[in-house]
Amino acid sequence: MPFFKRSYLINNLNAERHHYDSQFAALILAICTLTVLQPRQAQDSALLPDDVKPDDLLQNSIKLHSGTQFGQAPTLEAILTSTFLFACHFCLGQDNAAWVRLREAITLGEILGLHDPSAYQNVGASEKDRRQRAYLCLTILERVYALQRKYPVYARMKPTQQISSFFDDIRSASHASETEEHNAIDGLRDMINTFDAVDDVLINCRNKSCDLSRLGTGHVSPQRLCLMMRKYTAPDDVAGPMGTEWPVTRGADGDGLPVMNRKKLAQRSDILITRQWMRNQLWKVANWHNYLHIGNPEPELRPAFVIEIAKDTLRICGMFSISLMEVHGVGLVSCFLKMYKLRL
């Protein structure tokens, strides 16, 4: 997720900010830890020394991140450090620890006022850009993780109408020459489009926290579930740069494309598979609420529709090589396992 521009890290590292700012140093170490933990493409392996131990990096990041005044006056760097620590624990399979760090990041964001439009006034353009990015990314992460691990969400950071204006601001703040930056922002747009309709009502129903004896208020309707499943069924834009098309032959790995385009192809595989995972989650909600019937006029609300989801998922997986999909790590594997088990 594009929490900041590349130039933010490069400029601050060149200024040796990590030598005098413990929060920035903690952030750098958290990013390094996640880099070591995440699967990498073959061409990136040589960039990291073999003796780097993620546990040492993680411990040092946490040590710098903590303190007797932690949380009293949070900075954006502290929020981002908590977010990257969340990602590290997630990669390590430490779900509860990951949830604690994500809630920590969201709480720090609330103290800083990321949910309050006035918090973006009277700050510099760079700081405003990074605050808007943090708000959007945390909003998405909270909902994705709540759906994956059956945790609750907290309404204060829920998506609002300001999301659209935030995204437009972020897009306009990027220069035309920043190709990688635009690709990352396009990924953020895709994630927003995928999860913008996910709210606390849907998550409560997915987590089986609603009262089935009182259908109606506080429940997601069959009409809404049907419409959402159709949204994720609709063909996605797989157009490449300059109006060209990505290779979509079986097992496409993008080897004939520039590095930048390979990265965008990998990003596209993640989005397309995530959309199928969302369809699967919505179908489960419909089943839990007894909305599914063999003779239902809506195909999405029939028991056999889950087979169509599986077919579409296999078709999409066949469009990309394993090397392009595996860079997404444990998150994508988790999606596959949950779709395979179909356990309600």
N, C-alpha and C positions, 0 to 999 in steps of 0.2 A: 504494500500500500504506500502511496506517495505522501508520507507524512511531512516531507520537506523537499526542497530542491537539492540537487546534487551540490550546487554551489555553496549551500549553507554549511555542509560538512567540510568541503574542501577548503573554503575560506577560513573557517574556524580552526581547522587542523593546521593550516599554514601559519596562522597567527598563534599557534601553540596554546590555544585556550584550555586544552586538557591539562596543562601544567598548573593552572591557577584556579580553575573552576571545577570543583569536585562533581557537580551535577552533570556537566558536559562530559567529563571523563567517565562517569558512570554510564552515560548514554553510549559513548563510543564502545566501551567494554561490552555492554549488552548487545549492541549491534554485531560486534565481533563474535560473541558467543553464538548468536543465532546463525551467523554465516557458517560457522564450523558445524553446527548441528544440522543445518539444512542440506539435503542432497544437492549436488552440484553437477553441472554439465562437464563433460570430460575436459573441454578446453579451459575450464576454470580451476581444475585441480592443482595445477602447478603454482597457483598464486598463494597457496597456504602452506606453511611449513608443516612437516609431519609431526613435530613434537608439540604442537599446540593442543592444550587440554581444555575442553569446554568447561569442565568443573572449576578449574582455577580462574578462568575468565569470569564465570558466573559469580563465584564467591567474591571476587574483587569488585565487581559491579555492584552487588548488593551491599557490600561494606561501604562503598562511596555513596551509595544512594540513601543510606539510612543516617540517622543522627538524632540528637535530642530535640532538635527543632523541626524535624521532618513533618511536613504537612501544614506548618503554621503559615508560611507564605510561599505556596508552591509556584514553581516556574514551569514554563512549557517544557524545558528539558527534563524536569522531574516527571512530568506526565508521560513524556515519550519513553523515558527509561522504564517506568512501570509497564508501559505497553509492550516494549521489547522483552522485558522479563516475562511477561505473560506468554509471549510467543515461544520463549525458551522453555518454559515449563510445559507448554503444550507439546513441543517437539519431544520432550523427555517422557511424555505420557503421564505427567503429574497434573491431572485434571483439576483437582481441588486447589492446588497451589496456583495454577494458571488462573482460575476464577478469582482468587484473592487478589492477584496482581491486576487483573482487568478491572475489578471493582475499585481497586486502589487508584488506578489511572482515571477512571470515571469520576470518582469522588474528588480527586485533585482538580479535575477539569471543572467540576461544579463549583469548587471553592474559587477557582480562577474566574469563573463566570462564563465558560464557553457556551452555555445554554442561553445566555443573556445577550441580546443584540447590542446593548450598550457597552459590552466588554470589548467590542471591536472598534470603538471610537477612541480617538486620542491616542492611538498607537501607530507606530510606523508601518509602512506598506509591507515590509518583510515579516514583521511580527503578526500583522493581521492575516497575511497569507498562511502562515504556519498555524495560527489559531483556528482558522477556518478548516484547514486540512485535518487538524487533530479532531475537531468536532465531528466532521463527516466520517472519518475513519473509526472513531470510537463508537459512533452510533451504529455503524455497520457491524463492527466486531461484536458488540454486545448482543445484537440480535442473532448473528450467525452462531455464536457460542451457546446462547440460550437454547436455540433449536437443536444444536448438536448434543448438548449435555444436559438438557432439561433443567436449566436454571431459570429463575425469574428475571424479568427486566424491570427497570425502574423508570417511571414515566418522565422524569425531569429531563433526561437526555434523549427523549424520543424524537423521531424525525418530525420536522415542522416545515412550514412553507418556506423558511429561510434556506432550506437545503438547496433549492434551485438557484437562488441568488448567490449563495456561497460558491456553488460549482462554477457559475458564470464568472465570478470574481477570480477564482483560482485559474480558470482557463485564460482569462484576459491578462493575468499577471505573468504569464509565460511568454517568452519571446518566440517568434516564428523560427528562429535558428535552433531552439532547444528541442531537437527531435525526440530524444529519449524522454524528456519531460512531458511532451505531448502524448507520447505512448502511455506513460504512467497515468496521466490524467484520464485518458480514454479508458483505462482499466478501472479507475475509480468511478467513472460514469457508468460503466457496465455493472459494477457492484451495486451502485445506488439504484439502478433500474431493476436489479434482481431482488433487492431487499427493501425497496421503499414501501411496499404494502404490508410488510411484517410489523405488527403492532402487539401490544400486550394481550389483547383479546385472542389473537391467533396463537401466540406462544402459550398462553394458559390452556387453550384447548389442546395444543400439541403435547403439552406436559401433563395432560389429564388432571389439571387443577380445577377444571370447571365442574359444575354440578349438573350431571346429565338428567336429573329429575326435574330440572327447571330450564328446559330448552327455550331459547328465545333471547332474552336479555343476557348479555355476557357470553354469548356463544357466537362462533363464526357460522354464518348461514351457508346452506348448500349452494346457493346462487353465487356467493362470493368465492367459495372454494372452486367452483366450476370455472368462473371467470379467470381466477388466478392460474389454474392449471392450463387453461388455453393460452394465457399470456406466455407461460414458459414453453408451450408447445410451438408457438409461432416461430417461423424461421428467423435465425439470428443473422446479423450482418457479418459475413466472413470476408468482406472485401479487404484487400490489402492496400498498401500505399499507392498513390497515383492511379487509383481506379483498377488496379490489377487484382487478381484473386489469389488467395493462399492455395498452396497445393493441398488438395483434399483427397488424394488417392490413398489407398489403404496403407497405413503405416507411415504417413508423411512425416519426415523429420526435419524438413527445411534445410538440409545440408547444402542445397544449391542457392540458398538465400544469404544475404549479409547477416552478420551477428545480430544486428538490431531487429531484423525481420524474424529471425528465429525466436528471439525473446518474445516478440508480439504473438507469434504463432503459439508458443507455450502458454502465454496469457490467455489466448482465445480458447485453448483446450480446457483450461481451468473454468472459464466462464460457462462454456457449453455444458460441461459435466455438472457444474453446480446447479444449473437450471434444471437438469434432470433430477438431481437430488431434491430440489425444492418440490418438483412435481410429486416425487415419492412421499415427501413429508406431508403434503396436502392430501394425498390419497389416504394416508394413514389417519389423518384427522377426520376425513369423511367416513372412514370405516369405524372409527371409535365412536362417532356420533350416530351410527346406524343410518347414514345417508345413502349407502350403496345398495342398489337393487338390480337384479338381472334385467328387468324390463324397464329400467329408467330411460326416459327419452334422451337424456344427456349421456353420451358415451363416457365422459370423465367420471360419472357417478355410478359406474357399473363395476362389479368385482373384477372383471377381466381386464379393466383398463390398465392395471398394474403391469400386465404382460406387454402392453404397448410401450409403457415407460421403459421396461427392460430392453425391448427391441431398439428403441431410440438411443438408449445409453450405449448399447453394443455398437450401433452404427457410428455413433460419435467417436467412441474409442478406436474404431477402425480407421478413422480419419487421421489419427496422429500416432506417432511412434511412442514406444514406452519411454524413450529417453526424454521426450518432450513433456510427458505427463509426470514422470517421477521427480522432476525438479520441484514439484509442489509439495512433496513430502508427505508427512503423516496425515495432514488434513484431507488430501484427496483419497488416501487409502481408507480413512475413516468413512468417507462418503460411500465408497464402494461396499464396505462391509455392512453398513447400515441398510443400503439398498438391497444387498444380497439376503440378509437375514429376514427382512420384512417383519421384524418383531415389533408388536404394538405395545 
